[in-house]
Amino acid sequence: MASYATIRELQARASALISATDKAEPLIVTSRGKPVAILAAVTPDEADEMALAVERLRSYRAFKRLQQAASKRPAPGLAAINTLVARVRKQRESGH
């Protein structure tokens, strides 16, 4: 299970809290009671891979939110799709 610390605690005890992530689970940093960041131990070899994993997770979750929102409204008709495609093409051609 993860440990929790406020931003204020992190500022006051950053070195100790970061050292603790080497030996234990990740540290979840909170602001006003809400999670805002996660600190986790990584090796130099896995740092980029971990950052990429976080970005993939964010992308996946954003995709799922879009998918849920789309399922709540009717699918656009072919005319609406063609209008949107034409608008995007026109914007690209004009350099916007």
GUBATOR-846946 format. One line per 4 residues: number of its first residue (from 1); their letters; for each residue x, y, z of N, C-alpha, C, CB. Coordinates in nm, 2 decimals, m for minus. Glycine has a CB too. Layout:
<recs>
NUM = A = X Y Z X Y Z X Y Z X Y Z | ...
</recs>
This chain:
<recs>
1 = MASY = 0.08 m0.12 0.00 0.00 0.00 0.00 0.09 0.12 0.00 m0.10 0.00 0.12 | 0.04 0.23 m0.06 0.12 0.35 m0.07 0.11 0.43 0.06 0.07 0.44 m0.19 | 0.21 0.52 0.08 0.22 0.61 0.19 0.16 0.75 0.14 0.36 0.63 0.25 | 0.12 0.83 0.23 0.07 0.96 0.19 0.14 1.07 0.26 m0.08 0.97 0.22
5 = ATIR = 0.16 1.18 0.19 0.22 1.30 0.26 0.16 1.43 0.19 0.38 1.30 0.25 | 0.15 1.53 0.26 0.10 1.66 0.21 0.22 1.73 0.14 0.04 1.75 0.32 | 0.19 1.83 0.06 0.29 1.90 m0.01 0.38 1.97 0.10 0.23 2.01 m0.10 | 0.32 2.02 0.20 0.39 2.08 0.31 0.49 1.99 0.38 0.30 2.14 0.42
9 = ELQA = 0.44 1.86 0.40 0.53 1.76 0.46 0.65 1.73 0.36 0.45 1.63 0.49 | 0.61 1.72 0.23 0.72 1.69 0.13 0.82 1.80 0.13 0.66 1.68 m0.01 | 0.78 1.93 0.14 0.87 2.04 0.14 0.96 2.03 0.27 0.80 2.17 0.14 | 0.90 2.00 0.38 0.98 2.00 0.50 1.07 1.88 0.51 0.88 2.00 0.62
13 = RASA = 1.03 1.76 0.46 1.10 1.64 0.48 1.13 1.57 0.35 1.03 1.54 0.57 | 1.16 1.64 0.24 1.17 1.58 0.11 1.28 1.47 0.11 1.21 1.69 0.01 | 1.39 1.49 0.16 1.50 1.39 0.15 1.46 1.26 0.22 1.62 1.45 0.22 | 1.40 1.27 0.34 1.36 1.15 0.41 1.25 1.08 0.34 1.32 1.19 0.56
17 = LISA = 1.15 1.15 0.29 1.04 1.09 0.22 1.08 1.02 0.09 0.93 1.19 0.20 | 1.17 1.09 0.02 1.21 1.03 m0.11 1.30 0.90 m0.08 1.30 1.13 m0.19 | 1.38 0.91 0.03 1.46 0.79 0.07 1.37 0.68 0.10 1.55 0.83 0.18 | 1.26 0.70 0.17 1.17 0.60 0.21 1.10 0.53 0.09 1.06 0.66 0.30
21 = TDKA = 1.09 0.60 m0.02 1.03 0.53 m0.14 1.13 0.42 m0.20 1.00 0.63 m0.25 | 1.26 0.44 m0.17 1.35 0.33 m0.21 1.33 0.20 m0.14 1.50 0.38 m0.18 | 1.28 0.21 m0.02 1.26 0.09 0.07 1.12 0.04 0.07 1.31 0.11 0.21 | 1.02 0.12 0.03 0.88 0.08 0.05 0.80 0.11 m0.08 0.82 0.16 0.17
25 = EPLI = 0.68 0.13 m0.06 0.59 0.16 m0.17 0.59 0.30 m0.21 0.44 0.11 m0.13 | 0.52 0.34 m0.32 0.52 0.48 m0.36 0.46 0.57 m0.26 0.44 0.49 m0.49 | 0.50 0.70 m0.27 0.45 0.81 m0.19 0.35 0.89 m0.27 0.56 0.90 m0.13 | 0.22 0.90 m0.22 0.12 0.98 m0.28 0.12 1.12 m0.22 m0.02 0.91 m0.28
29 = VTSR = 0.15 1.22 m0.29 0.15 1.36 m0.24 0.01 1.42 m0.26 0.26 1.44 m0.31 | m0.04 1.48 m0.15 m0.17 1.54 m0.15 m0.17 1.69 m0.14 m0.26 1.48 m0.05 | m0.27 1.76 m0.19 m0.29 1.90 m0.17 m0.44 1.92 m0.14 m0.24 1.98 m0.30 | m0.46 1.98 m0.02 m0.60 1.99 0.02 m0.68 1.86 0.03 m0.67 2.09 m0.06
33 = GKPV = m0.61 1.76 0.06 m0.67 1.63 0.08 m0.69 1.55 m0.05 m0.80 1.65 0.14 | m0.64 1.60 m0.16 m0.66 1.53 m0.29 m0.52 1.49 m0.35 m0.74 1.62 m0.39 | m0.51 1.37 m0.40 m0.38 1.33 m0.46 m0.34 1.42 m0.58 m0.39 1.18 m0.50 | m0.22 1.46 m0.58 m0.17 1.54 m0.69 m0.05 1.49 m0.76 m0.14 1.68 m0.64
37 = AILA = 0.03 1.40 m0.69 0.15 1.34 m0.75 0.18 1.21 m0.68 0.27 1.44 m0.74 | 0.26 1.13 m0.75 0.31 1.01 m0.70 0.46 1.01 m0.71 0.25 0.88 m0.77 | 0.53 0.97 m0.60 0.68 0.96 m0.60 0.70 0.81 m0.59 0.75 1.04 m0.49 | 0.78 0.75 m0.68 0.81 0.61 m0.67 0.96 0.59 m0.71 0.72 0.53 m0.77
41 = AVTP = 1.02 0.50 m0.64 1.16 0.47 m0.67 1.18 0.41 m0.81 1.22 0.37 m0.56 | 1.28 0.45 m0.88 1.31 0.39 m1.01 1.46 0.39 m1.03 1.25 0.48 m1.13 | 1.51 0.30 m1.11 1.65 0.29 m1.14 1.68 0.37 m1.26 1.70 0.14 m1.16 | 1.80 0.41 m1.29 1.83 0.49 m1.41 1.78 0.42 m1.54 1.98 0.52 m1.42
45 = DEAD = 1.79 0.28 m1.53 1.75 0.21 m1.65 1.60 0.21 m1.68 1.80 0.07 m1.64 | 1.52 0.22 m1.57 1.38 0.21 m1.59 1.31 0.35 m1.59 1.32 0.12 m1.49 | 1.38 0.46 m1.57 1.31 0.59 m1.55 1.23 0.63 m1.67 1.41 0.70 m1.53 | 1.29 0.62 m1.79 1.21 0.65 m1.91 1.10 0.56 m1.94 1.30 0.65 m2.04
49 = EMAL = 1.12 0.43 m1.91 1.01 0.33 m1.93 0.89 0.36 m1.83 1.06 0.19 m1.90 | 0.92 0.40 m1.71 0.82 0.43 m1.61 0.74 0.55 m1.65 0.88 0.45 m1.47 | 0.81 0.66 m1.70 0.75 0.78 m1.75 0.66 0.75 m1.87 0.85 0.88 m1.79 | 0.70 0.66 m1.96 0.62 0.62 m2.07 0.50 0.55 m2.02 0.70 0.54 m2.17
53 = AVER = 0.51 0.46 m1.92 0.40 0.39 m1.87 0.29 0.48 m1.81 0.45 0.29 m1.76 | 0.34 0.58 m1.74 0.25 0.68 m1.69 0.17 0.75 m1.80 0.32 0.78 m1.60 | 0.24 0.79 m1.91 0.18 0.86 m2.02 0.08 0.77 m2.09 0.28 0.91 m2.12 | 0.11 0.64 m2.10 0.02 0.55 m2.16 m0.11 0.53 m2.08 0.09 0.41 m2.18
57 = LRSY = m0.09 0.52 m1.95 m0.20 0.51 m1.86 m0.29 0.63 m1.87 m0.16 0.49 m1.72 | m0.23 0.75 m1.88 m0.31 0.87 m1.89 m0.39 0.87 m2.02 m0.22 1.00 m1.88 | m0.32 0.83 m2.13 m0.39 0.83 m2.26 m0.50 0.73 m2.26 m0.28 0.79 m2.37 | m0.48 0.61 m2.20 m0.58 0.51 m2.20 m0.70 0.56 m2.12 m0.53 0.38 m2.13
61 = RAFK = m0.68 0.63 m2.00 m0.79 0.68 m1.92 m0.86 0.79 m2.00 m0.74 0.73 m1.79 | m0.79 0.87 m2.07 m0.86 0.98 m2.15 m0.94 0.92 m2.26 m0.75 1.08 m2.21 | m0.89 0.82 m2.32 m0.96 0.75 m2.43 m1.09 0.68 m2.37 m0.88 0.64 m2.49 | m1.08 0.62 m2.25 m1.20 0.56 m2.19 m1.30 0.67 m2.16 m1.16 0.48 m2.07
65 = RLQQ = m1.26 0.78 m2.11 m1.36 0.89 m2.08 m1.43 0.94 m2.20 m1.28 1.01 m2.01 | m1.35 0.95 m2.31 m1.41 0.99 m2.44 m1.51 0.89 m2.49 m1.30 1.02 m2.55 | m1.47 0.76 m2.47 m1.56 0.65 m2.52 m1.69 0.65 m2.44 m1.48 0.52 m2.50 | m1.68 0.67 m2.31 m1.80 0.68 m2.23 m1.89 0.80 m2.26 m1.76 0.69 m2.08
69 = AASK = m1.83 0.91 m2.29 m1.90 1.03 m2.32 m1.97 1.01 m2.46 m1.81 1.16 m2.33 | m1.90 0.95 m2.55 m1.96 0.92 m2.68 m2.07 0.82 m2.68 m1.85 0.87 m2.78 | m2.06 0.73 m2.59 m2.17 0.63 m2.58 m2.30 0.69 m2.52 m2.13 0.51 m2.49 | m2.29 0.81 m2.46 m2.41 0.87 m2.40 m2.49 0.96 m2.50 m2.37 0.95 m2.28
73 = RPAP = m2.43 0.98 m2.62 m2.50 1.06 m2.72 m2.50 0.99 m2.85 m2.42 1.20 m2.73 | m2.60 1.03 m2.93 m2.62 0.95 m3.06 m2.50 0.98 m3.15 m2.75 1.00 m3.12 | m2.48 0.88 m3.23 m2.37 0.89 m3.33 m2.41 1.00 m3.43 m2.34 0.75 m3.40 | m2.31 1.08 m3.48 m2.34 1.18 m3.58 m2.37 1.11 m3.72 m2.23 1.28 m3.60
77 = GLAA = m2.45 1.17 m3.79 m2.49 1.12 m3.92 m2.37 1.15 m4.02 m2.62 1.18 m3.98 | m2.38 1.09 m4.14 m2.28 1.11 m4.24 m2.26 1.25 m4.28 m2.31 1.02 m4.36 | m2.37 1.33 m4.29 m2.36 1.47 m4.33 m2.28 1.55 m4.22 m2.50 1.53 m4.34 | m2.30 1.52 m4.10 m2.22 1.59 m3.99 m2.07 1.55 m4.00 m2.28 1.56 m3.85
81 = INTL = m2.05 1.43 m4.02 m1.91 1.39 m4.04 m1.84 1.45 m4.15 m1.90 1.23 m4.05 | m1.91 1.45 m4.27 m1.85 1.52 m4.39 m1.83 1.67 m4.37 m1.94 1.50 m4.51 | m1.92 1.73 m4.30 m1.90 1.88 m4.26 m1.78 1.90 m4.18 m2.03 1.93 m4.19 | m1.76 1.81 m4.08 m1.65 1.83 m3.99 m1.52 1.80 m4.07 m1.66 1.73 m3.87
85 = VARV = m1.51 1.70 m4.15 m1.39 1.67 m4.23 m1.36 1.79 m4.32 m1.41 1.54 m4.31 | m1.46 1.84 m4.38 m1.44 1.95 m4.47 m1.39 2.08 m4.40 m1.57 1.99 m4.55 | m1.44 2.10 m4.28 m1.39 2.21 m4.20 m1.24 2.19 m4.16 m1.48 2.23 m4.07 | m1.21 2.07 m4.12 m1.07 2.05 m4.08 m0.98 2.06 m4.20 m1.06 1.90 m4.01
89 = RKQR = m1.02 2.01 m4.31 m0.93 2.02 m4.43 m0.91 2.17 m4.47 m1.00 1.94 m4.55 | m1.02 2.24 m4.46 m1.01 2.39 m4.49 m0.91 2.46 m4.40 m1.15 2.45 m4.49 | m0.92 2.42 m4.27 m0.83 2.48 m4.17 m0.68 2.44 m4.20 m0.87 2.44 m4.03 | m0.66 2.32 m4.24 m0.52 2.28 m4.27 m0.47 2.35 m4.39 m0.52 2.12 m4.29
93 = ESGH = m0.56 2.36 m4.49 m0.52 2.43 m4.61 m0.48 2.58 m4.59 m0.62 2.42 m4.72 | m0.55 2.64 m4.50 m0.53 2.78 m4.47 m0.42 2.80 m4.37 m0.66 2.85 m4.42 | m0.36 2.69 m4.32 m0.25 2.70 m4.22 m0.29 2.73 m4.08 m0.16 2.81 m4.27 | m0.41 2.71 m4.04 m0.45 2.73 m3.90 m0.45 2.60 m3.82 m0.59 2.79 m3.90
</recs>
